[in-house]
Amino acid sequence: MTVGALPEPLTQLRQRGVTVVPHGIRLSLGGAEDVDQHRVAHLARCAEVLDAPLVSEHIAFVRAGGTEAGHLLPVPRTRDALDVLVDNVLLAQAQLPVPLALEPIAALFEWPEDEMDEATFLTELLDRTGAWLLLDVANVYANATNRAAASGALLARLPLERIAYVHVAGGAERGGLYHDTHTDAVPPEVLDLLSELSALHHSPAVLLERDSHYPPEAQLRAELDAVAHAAACHRSPARCPFDEPGGARRAPGRAGRRPGDRW
């Protein structure tokens, strides 16, 4: 997107009062090199043009030594890798006008030298940076399935109090692995996990990711209804803090925020 003139669909969404959150995929926060300040500046400008309450990016790296991977790659869960990731997140936060939420990815493999489990790694990352958590429930399910672990147990150990908002998406099993495709319907297991999350934490907003292979409108509406029903289980309807008057939209996004701080 060339910042300055919004595409018409985004303009229409903003005119209707719909919150639009820029979602990055190429900052490579987990890479060994310093984060690209030009990419951060572009994300910051997107947030300003869209009047976004926050921006989000993945806990991953996408390039190394000048080579682009073309995919989100998992960060080794080591002390050294965590230090690099923290430094890059702080560099990005210093340039962003709004808070930053970080999304753990659906990883098809783990590094053999991992020193921490995902929950421990993620909790320390958020504590040291003050960043928020973009929790993709479908990613939790994918990782649990591919690691032969219980998804509910993985979910319960995550720092849920840091959730900014939630993603759900569809996927499919291929070659013995579950892939987070964003092109298939959300499976019942992911909806069940979303319901489990709603019992554990009052999430402010849930977003369905669908990148292509869009179904007919009636089918998509039914899927959205199923997501809304799962998210509403165990709790009363919630207000999204992004849209609270005087709240999320005008709060700064610098480093140093801690659990319990409000936007």
C-alpha positions in Angstrom: 0.0 0.0 0.0 1.4 3.4 -1.0 0.7 5.5 2.1 -1.0 8.8 1.4 -3.9 7.7 -0.6 -5.9 4.8 0.9 -7.3 2.1 -1.3 -11.1 2.6 -1.7 -12.1 -0.5 0.4 -10.0 0.8 3.3 -11.5 4.3 2.9 -15.0 2.8 3.0 -14.2 0.8 6.2 -12.9 3.9 7.9 -15.9 5.9 6.9 -18.1 3.2 8.5 -16.1 3.5 11.7 -14.4 0.1 11.3 -11.1 -0.2 13.2 -8.3 -1.1 10.8 -5.0 -2.5 12.3 -1.9 -2.6 10.1 -0.4 -6.2 10.3 3.2 -6.5 9.3 4.9 -9.6 7.9 8.3 -8.3 6.8 10.0 -6.5 9.8 11.9 -9.7 10.6 12.1 -8.8 14.3 13.7 -12.1 15.0 16.5 -11.6 12.5 20.2 -11.1 13.5 20.3 -7.8 11.7 18.9 -4.6 13.1 15.3 -4.0 12.1 14.9 -2.1 8.9 14.0 1.5 9.9 12.4 2.2 6.5 10.0 -0.7 7.0 9.2 0.5 10.5 8.6 4.0 9.2 6.2 2.7 6.6 4.3 0.7 9.2 4.1 3.8 11.4 2.8 5.9 8.6 0.1 3.3 7.8 -1.0 3.5 11.5 -1.3 7.3 11.3 -3.2 7.3 8.0 -5.6 4.6 9.2 -6.0 6.2 12.7 -5.1 2.7 14.0 -5.0 2.1 17.7 -2.0 -0.3 17.4 0.0 -2.2 14.9 1.1 -5.9 14.9 3.9 -8.0 13.6 5.1 -11.6 13.9 7.6 -13.2 16.2 9.7 -14.5 13.3 12.5 -13.7 10.9 12.1 -13.6 7.1 15.6 -12.8 5.9 19.2 -13.4 6.8 22.4 -12.3 5.1 20.5 -10.5 2.4 18.5 -13.6 1.4 14.7 -13.4 1.7 13.0 -16.6 2.9 9.6 -15.8 1.5 8.0 -17.2 4.7 7.7 -16.6 8.4 10.5 -18.6 10.1 10.5 -19.5 13.8 13.0 -17.8 16.1 15.3 -20.2 18.1 14.1 -20.0 21.7 17.5 -19.3 23.1 18.8 -16.6 25.5 20.9 -15.1 22.7 18.0 -15.0 20.2 15.7 -13.5 22.8 18.1 -10.7 23.5 18.3 -9.9 19.7 14.5 -10.0 19.4 14.1 -7.7 22.4 16.5 -5.2 20.9 14.7 -5.2 17.6 11.3 -4.8 19.2 12.5 -1.9 21.2 14.0 -0.3 18.1 10.7 -0.7 16.3 8.6 0.6 19.3 10.8 3.8 19.4 9.6 4.7 15.9 6.0 3.7 16.2 3.3 6.2 17.2 1.0 3.4 18.6 1.5 0.2 20.7 2.9 -2.9 19.1 1.4 -6.3 19.4 3.4 -9.4 18.7 2.0 -12.6 17.2 3.6 -16.1 17.8 3.6 -17.9 14.5 2.5 -21.4 13.4 5.8 -23.1 13.1 6.4 -26.2 11.1 9.6 -27.0 12.9 11.5 -26.2 16.1 15.2 -25.6 16.4 17.2 -28.3 18.2 19.0 -25.9 20.4 15.8 -24.4 22.0 16.4 -23.5 25.6 12.9 -22.4 26.6 9.4 -23.5 25.9 7.2 -21.1 23.9 5.2 -19.8 27.0 8.4 -18.9 28.9 10.0 -17.3 25.9 6.9 -15.3 25.0 6.3 -14.1 28.6 9.9 -12.8 29.0 9.7 -11.1 25.6 6.6 -9.2 26.5 7.8 -8.4 30.0 11.1 -6.9 28.7 9.5 -4.9 25.9 6.1 -4.0 27.2 4.6 -5.2 23.9 1.1 -6.6 23.6 0.1 -10.1 22.5 -1.7 -10.8 19.3 -2.8 -14.4 20.0 -3.7 -16.5 16.9 -5.7 -19.4 18.3 -5.3 -21.2 15.0 -1.5 -21.0 15.5 -1.8 -22.4 19.0 -3.8 -25.3 17.6 -1.4 -25.9 14.7 1.7 -25.9 16.9 0.0 -28.3 19.4 -1.1 -30.6 16.7 2.3 -30.7 15.0 4.1 -31.2 18.4 1.6 -33.9 19.5 0.7 -31.7 22.5 -2.6 -30.7 24.1 -3.7 -27.3 22.7 -5.6 -26.4 25.8 -2.5 -26.9 28.0 -0.4 -24.8 25.7 -3.1 -22.0 25.7 -3.4 -21.9 29.5 0.4 -21.3 29.9 0.5 -18.2 27.7 0.5 -14.7 29.1 -3.2 -14.1 28.3 -3.4 -10.9 30.3 -1.3 -9.3 27.6 -3.8 -10.0 24.8 -4.5 -7.0 22.5 -6.8 -9.0 20.2 -7.2 -12.5 18.7 -6.9 -14.1 15.3 -8.6 -17.3 14.1 -8.1 -18.9 10.7 -8.6 -22.1 8.8 -6.1 -24.8 7.9 -5.6 -28.2 6.5 -3.4 -31.3 7.1 -0.9 -32.0 4.4 1.9 -34.6 4.5 1.3 -35.4 8.1 1.5 -31.7 9.2 -1.3 -29.2 10.0 -0.8 -26.1 7.9 -2.3 -22.7 8.8 -3.5 -21.9 5.3 -5.9 -19.0 5.7 -7.8 -20.4 2.7 -9.8 -23.1 4.4 -12.8 -23.0 6.8 -12.0 -22.7 10.6 -12.1 -26.3 11.9 -14.2 -27.2 14.9 -11.1 -27.8 17.0 -10.0 -24.2 16.6 -13.5 -22.9 17.5 -13.4 -25.1 20.6 -10.0 -23.7 21.5 -11.4 -20.2 21.0 -14.2 -21.1 23.4 -11.6 -22.3 25.9 -9.8 -19.0 25.6 -13.1 -17.1 26.3 -13.4 -19.1 29.5 -9.9 -18.1 30.6 -9.6 -14.5 29.4 -11.9 -11.6 28.3 -10.5 -10.9 24.8 -11.4 -7.5 23.4 -11.7 -8.5 19.7 -11.5 -11.5 17.4 -10.6 -11.3 13.7 -11.1 -14.0 11.1 -8.2 -14.3 8.7 -9.1 -15.3 5.1 -6.6 -14.7 2.4 -8.1 -16.4 -0.7 -10.6 -19.0 -1.8 -13.4 -16.9 -0.3 -16.7 -18.9 0.1 -20.1 -17.6 -0.9 -21.4 -14.8 1.3 -23.9 -17.0 3.2 -21.2 -19.5 4.0 -18.8 -16.8 5.2 -21.5 -15.3 7.3 -22.1 -18.7 8.9 -18.4 -19.0 9.6 -18.3 -15.5 11.2 -21.4 -16.4 13.3 -19.6 -19.6 14.5 -16.5 -17.6 15.5 -18.7 -15.0 17.3 -20.5 -17.7 19.1 -17.3 -19.4 20.2 -15.8 -16.1 21.3 -18.9 -15.2 23.3 -19.1 -18.5 25.2 -18.5 -18.2 29.0 -18.7 -14.4 29.0 -21.0 -11.4 28.4 -20.5 -9.2 25.3 -17.4 -7.1 25.5 -16.5 -3.6 24.4 -13.5 -3.4 22.2 -10.9 -1.2 24.0 -9.7 0.1 20.6 -13.0 2.0 20.4 -13.3 3.4 23.9 -13.6 7.2 23.8 -10.3 8.8 24.8 -8.7 5.4 25.2 -6.8 3.3 22.7 -6.7 5.7 19.8 -4.7 8.4 21.5 -2.4 6.5 23.7 1.4 6.4 22.9 3.1 3.3 21.7 6.5 3.7 23.1 8.5 1.0 24.9 8.2 0.5 28.6 4.6 -0.5 29.0 3.8 -3.2 31.4 1.0 -5.6 32.1 -2.1 -3.8 33.3 -1.3 -0.5 31.5 -4.1 0.7 29.3 -3.8 2.2 25.8 
